[in-house]
């Protein structure tokens, strides 16, 4: 069988751009920034459509997106950094670090369970205003009071906010310098990686570059994300979804993942930690959070394939934003209705998609499945010469 090469087919990249442009013209979403890496180098970058269709502002190469659940990967790496300095382990019970968390049946919930969304935490905290969502200590105090919605360790149920807010507070409490979460992530992840246009919270220095969150599909979740984005301040800390980054910065983050946790000589996490984080920790159990959407679309349950801060491709044919053509070892992150990044280590191929104009969650998964398959198809066969990129 012919192997995979290290260049991208120019004609296929043109098809990718044309497909995205049609989507934007049809108002499925408003804009898209795309970056593709092959064999350790960035081989393609492009921006299409609008940063804000309402004002007519076109999407630029340096624009900064609210990267939503990509933030979970930053938080997961912060936890692994704490593990590597001996502050805790994956088997540590959360209540050993945050004693108040052990109330109401949560006393045995572990760090690993929160990372893998098996800790029984709800999708979000009920009754929490958009303004309060950025107050990390207040949200964690509320999380300490609730009971699990599922038996911890048994059910896979993606927690958009609660699990990773708690993990962010764990990172703070264990920090030997007593820094706030947003400063820890900035100094221990963004700065070593040269992610100059990234922040936790709405940093004023990035205000002119920010792409506003606008709901193209006005689902309750998307409208809630719009309200939360409008309420974000420089001090806002949402470890499950409050990060901001540009395409260039996310490509640097992906380059670090490709290299096993180090970029340009700056180590962020060990290869051992990253290997474990990108291993399946949920077996063949489905993601219970998607049960209603699967039922509405007539889809049978399919495996969640969750690592520790990352989604995995796994095996089988089901809605998969990394593309059906991806190898089973492909891993990455998904941002609600708007973005995805993935790394295929077998083919040394990675991609970042950042879009404006939030779509329905499953529709967005299917959109990225289509676009990701087009990227996989762009990879040339081994031995190919004369390719454009």
NURO-718394 format. One record per residue (C-alpha): residue in three letters; residue number from 0; z, x, y. Coordinates in Angstrom, 3 decimals. Last residue first. Layout:
BEGIN
  resn  resi        pz        px        py
   ALA   NUM         Z         X         Y
...
% end
This chain:
BEGIN
  resn  resi        pz        px        py
   UNK   388    -0.295     2.713    23.007
   UNK   387    -4.073     2.528    23.350
   UNK   386    -4.879     3.272    19.722
   UNK   385    -7.363     6.017    18.997
   UNK   384    -6.061     7.008    15.600
   UNK   383    -4.621     5.013    12.706
   UNK   382    -3.079     7.103     9.923
   UNK   381    -0.382     4.558     9.183
   UNK   380    -1.357     0.980     9.943
   UNK   379    -0.913    -0.188    13.538
   UNK   378     2.023    -2.245    14.762
   UNK   377     0.662    -5.221    16.704
   UNK   376     1.395    -7.649    13.850
   UNK   375     5.128    -7.043    14.297
   UNK   374     4.728    -7.905    17.981
   UNK   373     2.847   -11.133    17.195
   UNK   372     5.571   -12.058    14.707
   UNK   371     8.076   -11.560    17.516
   UNK   370     6.145   -13.973    19.749
   UNK   369     6.081   -16.746    17.133
   UNK   368     9.713   -16.291    16.073
   UNK   367    10.595   -16.041    19.755
   UNK   366     9.188   -19.504    20.431
   UNK   365    10.771   -20.893    17.238
   UNK   364    14.205   -19.647    18.294
   UNK   363    13.608   -21.055    21.776
   UNK   362    12.771   -24.466    20.327
   UNK   361    16.013   -24.206    18.327
   UNK   360    18.121   -23.573    21.439
   UNK   359    16.344   -25.943    23.816
   UNK   358    14.740   -23.855    26.547
   UNK   357    16.279   -22.065    29.521
   UNK   356    13.897   -21.089    32.337
   UNK   355    13.666   -17.319    32.775
   UNK   354    12.908   -15.099    29.800
   UNK   353    14.050   -11.713    28.499
   UNK   352    12.303   -10.395    25.360
   UNK   351    13.268    -6.966    24.013
   UNK   350    11.454    -5.399    21.073
   UNK   349    11.993    -2.721    18.434
   UNK   348     9.820    -0.947    15.853
   UNK   347    10.869     2.014    13.720
   UNK   346     9.276     0.261    10.714
   UNK   345    12.335     0.341     8.441
   UNK   344    14.739     0.293    11.385
   UNK   343    13.466    -3.039    12.765
   UNK   342    15.417    -3.417    16.003
   UNK   341    15.735    -6.777    17.766
   UNK   340    16.234    -8.238    21.212
   UNK   339    16.279   -11.900    22.119
   UNK   338    16.235   -14.090    25.199
   UNK   337    16.237   -17.541    26.780
   UNK   336    17.605   -20.510    24.874
   UNK   335    21.052   -18.987    24.473
   UNK   334    20.798   -15.205    24.166
   UNK   333    20.036   -13.805    20.704
   UNK   332    21.028   -10.380    19.412
   UNK   331    19.608    -7.776    17.049
   UNK   330    19.069    -6.720    13.458
   UNK   329    16.089    -5.998    11.202
   UNK   328    17.079    -4.922     7.677
   UNK   327    15.092    -7.721     6.004
   UNK   326    11.842    -6.410     7.493
   UNK   325    10.328    -8.475    10.269
   UNK   324     7.239   -10.589     9.530
   UNK   323     9.211   -13.845     9.689
   UNK   322    10.016   -13.046    13.298
   UNK   321    13.172   -11.792    15.026
   UNK   320    13.776   -15.324    16.346
   UNK   319    14.145   -16.693    12.792
   UNK   318    13.777   -20.404    12.009
   UNK   317    13.627   -20.405     8.184
   UNK   316    11.627   -18.461     5.591
   UNK   315    13.783   -16.218     3.421
   UNK   314    15.474   -12.832     3.559
   UNK   313    17.844   -11.191     6.009
   UNK   312    16.887   -10.974     9.671
   UNK   311    20.348    -9.997    10.902
   UNK   310    22.382   -11.209    13.891
   UNK   309    24.707    -8.771    15.650
   UNK   308    28.321    -8.501    16.846
   UNK   307    29.758    -7.755    13.413
   UNK   306    26.948    -8.855    11.107
   UNK   305    25.693   -12.398    10.741
   UNK   304    23.101   -13.621     8.245
   UNK   303    23.573   -17.342     8.993
   UNK   302    21.994   -18.327     5.684
   UNK   301    19.850   -21.482     5.551
   UNK   300    20.745   -25.172     5.428
   UNK   299    17.737   -27.461     4.861
   UNK   298    15.752   -28.425     7.926
   UNK   297    14.906   -32.033     8.741
   UNK   296    14.732   -31.402    12.473
   UNK   295    17.707   -33.585    13.398
   UNK   294    19.670   -32.288    10.389
   UNK   293    19.089   -28.661    11.355
   UNK   292    20.197   -29.440    14.907
   UNK   291    23.390   -31.096    13.650
   UNK   290    24.240   -28.221    11.299
   UNK   289    23.565   -25.447    13.833
   UNK   288    27.248   -24.678    14.479
   UNK   287    27.865   -24.538    10.712
   UNK   286    25.926   -21.297    10.407
   UNK   285    24.988   -21.231     6.736
   UNK   284    26.770   -19.185     4.044
   UNK   283    24.546   -16.780     2.103
   UNK   282    26.772   -13.746     2.622
   UNK   281    28.593   -13.808     5.954
   UNK   280    29.201   -10.094     6.544
   UNK   279    25.569    -8.898     6.458
   UNK   278    25.423    -5.274     7.630
   UNK   277    24.535    -4.356    11.226
   UNK   276    28.126    -3.730    12.321
   UNK   275    28.741    -1.543     9.259
   UNK   274    25.817     0.754    10.054
   UNK   273    26.854     0.845    13.707
   UNK   272    30.354     1.982    12.828
   UNK   271    29.111     4.711    10.480
   UNK   270    26.522     5.914    13.009
   UNK   269    29.402     6.457    15.433
   UNK   268    29.700     4.622    18.727
   UNK   267    28.744     5.435    22.322
   UNK   266    27.728     9.086    21.983
   UNK   265    25.900    10.625    24.980
   UNK   264    23.409    13.300    23.884
   UNK   263    20.429    11.511    25.396
   UNK   262    21.408     8.321    23.575
   UNK   261    23.914     7.971    20.731
   UNK   260    24.892     5.057    18.465
   UNK   259    22.594     5.448    15.464
   UNK   258    19.408     6.447    17.285
   UNK   257    17.845     2.988    17.083
   UNK   256    21.003     1.475    18.571
   UNK   255    20.874     3.927    21.490
   UNK   254    17.210     3.081    22.074
   UNK   253    18.174    -0.609    22.116
   UNK   252    20.670     0.025    24.910
   UNK   251    18.027     1.997    26.828
   UNK   250    15.572    -0.886    26.353
   UNK   249    18.261    -3.241    27.631
   UNK   248    18.572    -1.112    30.763
   UNK   247    14.834    -1.118    31.420
   UNK   246    14.703    -4.897    30.954
   UNK   245    17.482    -5.365    33.493
   UNK   244    21.075    -6.246    32.685
   UNK   243    23.826    -8.767    33.374
   UNK   242    26.804    -9.596    31.157
   UNK   241    28.947   -12.728    31.066
   UNK   240    28.296   -14.091    27.577
   UNK   239    30.964   -13.553    24.941
   UNK   238    33.052   -11.044    26.880
   UNK   237    33.166   -13.424    29.855
   UNK   236    34.772   -11.566    32.759
   UNK   235    34.173   -12.748    36.312
   UNK   234    35.424   -10.309    38.981
   UNK   233    32.054    -9.851    40.700
   UNK   232    31.659   -13.613    40.824
   UNK   231    30.041   -16.216    38.570
   UNK   230    30.127   -19.862    39.705
   UNK   229    26.340   -20.329    39.873
   UNK   228    25.992   -18.837    36.400
   UNK   227    28.617   -21.223    35.036
   UNK   226    26.843   -24.248    36.482
   UNK   225    23.502   -23.168    35.016
   UNK   224    25.154   -22.426    31.659
   UNK   223    26.645   -25.925    31.622
   UNK   222    23.235   -27.425    32.337
   UNK   221    21.858   -25.436    29.402
   UNK   220    24.601   -26.649    27.061
   UNK   219    24.214   -30.282    28.108
   UNK   218    20.445   -30.057    27.501
   UNK   217    18.230   -29.999    30.571
   UNK   216    15.250   -28.191    29.073
   UNK   215    13.831   -25.881    31.773
   UNK   214    17.453   -25.213    32.694
   UNK   213    17.591   -22.620    35.478
   UNK   212    19.679   -19.446    35.282
   UNK   211    18.960   -17.353    38.345
   UNK   210    17.188   -13.991    37.959
   UNK   209    19.300   -11.438    39.792
   UNK   208    17.609    -8.625    41.714
   UNK   207    18.939    -9.429    45.196
   UNK   206    22.473    -9.841    43.836
   UNK   205    22.592    -6.530    41.929
   UNK   204    24.867    -4.699    44.400
   UNK   203    27.000    -7.847    44.593
   UNK   202    28.030    -7.476    40.916
   UNK   201    27.928   -10.857    39.181
   UNK   200    30.192   -10.209    36.216
   UNK   199    29.936    -7.533    33.542
   UNK   198    27.344    -5.161    34.897
   UNK   197    23.921    -3.624    34.330
   UNK   196    21.395    -2.106    36.735
   UNK   195    22.383     1.536    36.186
   UNK   194    22.267     1.419    32.384
   UNK   193    22.361     5.225    32.104
   UNK   192    23.665     5.050    28.543
   UNK   191    26.934     6.829    29.342
   UNK   190    27.384     4.521    32.367
   UNK   189    26.754     1.222    30.579
   UNK   188    28.937     1.804    27.518
   UNK   187    32.323     3.418    28.255
   UNK   186    32.458     3.112    32.049
   UNK   185    30.876    -0.319    32.512
   UNK   184    32.348    -1.812    29.332
   UNK   183    35.828    -0.579    30.235
   UNK   182    35.478    -1.698    33.854
   UNK   181    34.560    -5.265    32.864
   UNK   180    37.451    -5.428    30.390
   UNK   179    40.095    -4.428    32.920
   UNK   178    41.495    -0.878    32.703
   UNK   177    44.966    -0.023    31.382
   UNK   176    44.079     3.631    30.805
   UNK   175    44.978     3.644    27.099
   UNK   174    42.886     0.497    26.516
   UNK   173    44.533    -1.515    23.752
   UNK   172    45.344    -4.562    25.878
   UNK   171    41.903    -4.577    27.472
   UNK   170    39.963    -4.331    24.189
   UNK   169    42.094    -7.131    22.730
   UNK   168    41.260    -9.239    25.809
   UNK   167    37.576    -8.746    25.105
   UNK   166    38.136    -9.738    21.481
   UNK   165    39.761   -12.988    22.625
   UNK   164    36.797   -13.735    24.877
   UNK   163    34.610   -12.850    21.900
   UNK   162    36.072   -15.497    19.637
   UNK   161    36.178   -18.199    22.328
   UNK   160    32.749   -18.079    23.933
   UNK   159    29.708   -18.940    21.865
   UNK   158    31.645   -19.294    18.615
   UNK   157    29.168   -19.438    15.732
   UNK   156    30.666   -21.287    12.775
   UNK   155    30.681   -19.540     9.412
   UNK   154    33.317   -21.276     7.284
   UNK   153    35.889   -19.675     4.964
   UNK   152    37.657   -16.808     6.713
   UNK   151    39.754   -19.000     8.962
   UNK   150    39.822   -22.659     7.830
   UNK   149    37.713   -24.535    10.407
   UNK   148    38.559   -25.974    13.849
   UNK   147    41.369   -23.444    14.214
   UNK   146    44.312   -24.653    16.316
   UNK   145    44.439   -24.186    20.081
   UNK   144    47.188   -22.634    22.200
   UNK   143    46.098   -18.994    22.025
   UNK   142    42.623   -19.974    23.201
   UNK   141    44.175   -21.360    26.398
   UNK   140    45.902   -18.047    27.095
   UNK   139    42.594   -16.346    26.283
   UNK   138    40.782   -18.463    28.865
   UNK   137    43.393   -17.734    31.530
   UNK   136    43.389   -13.981    30.870
   UNK   135    39.606   -13.827    30.991
   UNK   134    39.060   -15.789    34.195
   UNK   133    35.256   -16.151    34.132
   UNK   132    35.369   -19.522    32.391
   UNK   131    37.676   -20.866    35.100
   UNK   130    34.885   -21.443    37.634
   UNK   129    32.692   -23.314    35.174
   UNK   128    35.635   -25.572    34.344
   UNK   127    37.348   -25.452    30.939
   UNK   126    37.929   -28.910    29.496
   UNK   125    37.248   -27.945    25.905
   UNK   124    37.074   -24.257    24.928
   UNK   123    33.689   -23.283    23.496
   UNK   122    32.048   -23.092    20.054
   UNK   121    35.423   -23.524    18.351
   UNK   120    37.267   -20.703    16.541
   UNK   119    37.700   -20.778    12.764
   UNK   118    37.753   -16.995    12.398
   UNK   117    34.406   -16.759    10.578
   UNK   116    32.297   -15.873    13.611
   UNK   115    31.592   -12.337    12.312
   UNK   114    33.385   -10.516    15.156
   UNK   113    36.257   -13.015    15.108
   UNK   112    36.641   -12.593    11.355
   UNK   111    36.564    -8.808    11.638
   UNK   110    39.404    -8.811    14.187
   UNK   109    41.514   -10.856    11.802
   UNK   108    42.870   -14.417    11.790
   UNK   107    46.121   -14.545     9.796
   UNK   106    48.389   -16.046    12.495
   UNK   105    45.821   -18.614    13.631
   UNK   104    47.551   -21.697    12.226
   UNK   103    48.971   -23.181    15.417
   UNK   102    50.250   -20.018    17.101
   UNK   101    49.254   -16.457    16.157
   UNK   100    47.381   -15.899    19.424
   UNK    99    50.623   -15.526    21.349
   UNK    98    51.278   -12.166    19.710
   UNK    97    48.074   -10.589    21.105
   UNK    96    47.746    -7.217    19.351
   UNK    95    49.425    -8.077    16.036
   UNK    94    48.269   -11.673    16.557
   UNK    93    44.656   -10.526    16.148
   UNK    92    45.382    -9.484    12.579
   UNK    91    44.087    -6.002    11.942
   UNK    90    41.549    -5.918     9.106
   UNK    89    38.794    -4.534    11.318
   UNK    88    41.124    -1.718    12.275
   UNK    87    43.253    -0.903    15.314
   UNK    86    43.971     1.782    17.940
   UNK    85    42.694     4.711    15.875
   UNK    84    40.273     6.197    18.428
   UNK    83    37.333     5.026    16.335
   UNK    82    38.743     1.513    16.038
   UNK    81    38.965     1.203    19.831
   UNK    80    35.326     2.331    20.115
   UNK    79    34.458    -0.228    17.450
   UNK    78    36.026    -2.969    19.575
   UNK    77    34.041    -1.864    22.638
   UNK    76    30.907    -1.869    20.470
   UNK    75    31.597    -5.500    19.603
   UNK    74    32.054    -6.324    23.288
   UNK    73    28.685    -4.824    24.243
   UNK    72    27.068    -6.674    21.324
   UNK    71    28.709    -9.915    22.448
   UNK    70    27.199    -9.404    25.905
   UNK    69    23.765   -10.009    24.365
   UNK    68    25.212   -13.513    24.256
   UNK    67    24.322   -14.235    27.894
   UNK    66    21.959   -11.587    29.298
   UNK    65    22.144   -12.899    32.850
   UNK    64    18.952   -11.207    33.922
   UNK    63    18.280    -8.412    36.417
   UNK    62    14.849    -7.870    37.945
   UNK    61    13.509    -4.304    37.984
   UNK    60    10.017    -4.945    36.589
   UNK    59     9.441    -8.008    38.723
   UNK    58     9.243   -11.733    37.985
   UNK    57     7.494   -13.655    40.737
   UNK    56     9.463   -15.652    43.279
   UNK    55     7.759   -19.016    43.803
   UNK    54    10.962   -20.600    45.103
   UNK    53    11.301   -23.192    42.335
   UNK    52     9.595   -20.949    39.756
   UNK    51    12.425   -18.413    39.961
   UNK    50    11.906   -15.076    38.192
   UNK    49     8.382   -16.289    37.653
   UNK    48     5.417   -15.501    35.472
   UNK    47     4.878   -12.437    33.299
   UNK    46     6.471    -8.994    33.201
   UNK    45     5.202    -6.138    31.049
   UNK    44     6.427    -3.105    29.128
   UNK    43     4.809    -1.332    26.182
   UNK    42     5.261     1.896    24.208
   UNK    41     8.910     2.744    24.871
   UNK    40     9.594     5.686    22.572
   UNK    39    11.624     6.295    19.412
   UNK    38     8.977     5.499    16.822
   UNK    37     7.817     2.341    18.580
   UNK    36     9.548     0.496    21.410
   UNK    35     8.421    -2.818    22.917
   UNK    34     9.512    -4.307    26.251
   UNK    33     8.844    -7.828    27.463
   UNK    32     9.886    -9.658    30.639
   UNK    31     9.164   -13.384    30.571
   UNK    30     8.813   -16.163    33.117
   UNK    29     9.203   -19.892    33.727
   UNK    28     9.641   -21.630    30.379
   UNK    27     7.713   -24.280    28.440
   UNK    26     6.029   -24.961    31.777
   UNK    25     2.508   -25.168    30.246
   UNK    24     1.399   -22.300    32.504
   UNK    23     4.437   -20.339    31.286
   UNK    22     3.578   -20.932    27.627
   UNK    21    -0.055   -20.058    28.269
   UNK    20     1.002   -16.777    29.927
   UNK    19     3.199   -15.902    26.938
   UNK    18     0.310   -16.458    24.524
   UNK    17    -2.066   -14.424    26.702
   UNK    16     0.393   -11.538    26.841
   UNK    15     0.760   -11.497    23.057
   UNK    14    -3.003   -11.710    22.587
   UNK    13    -3.436    -8.715    24.903
   UNK    12    -0.827    -6.848    22.855
   UNK    11    -2.881    -7.625    19.744
   UNK    10    -6.006    -6.141    21.324
   UNK     9    -4.124    -2.975    22.271
   UNK     8    -2.937    -2.256    18.723
   UNK     7     0.448    -0.541    18.897
   UNK     6     1.119     3.003    17.723
   UNK     5     3.492     4.654    15.246
   UNK     4     1.955     3.631    11.942
   UNK     3     3.139     1.448     9.109
   UNK     2     2.271     2.134     5.504
   UNK     1    -0.821     1.203     3.516
   UNK     0     0.000     0.000     0.000
% end
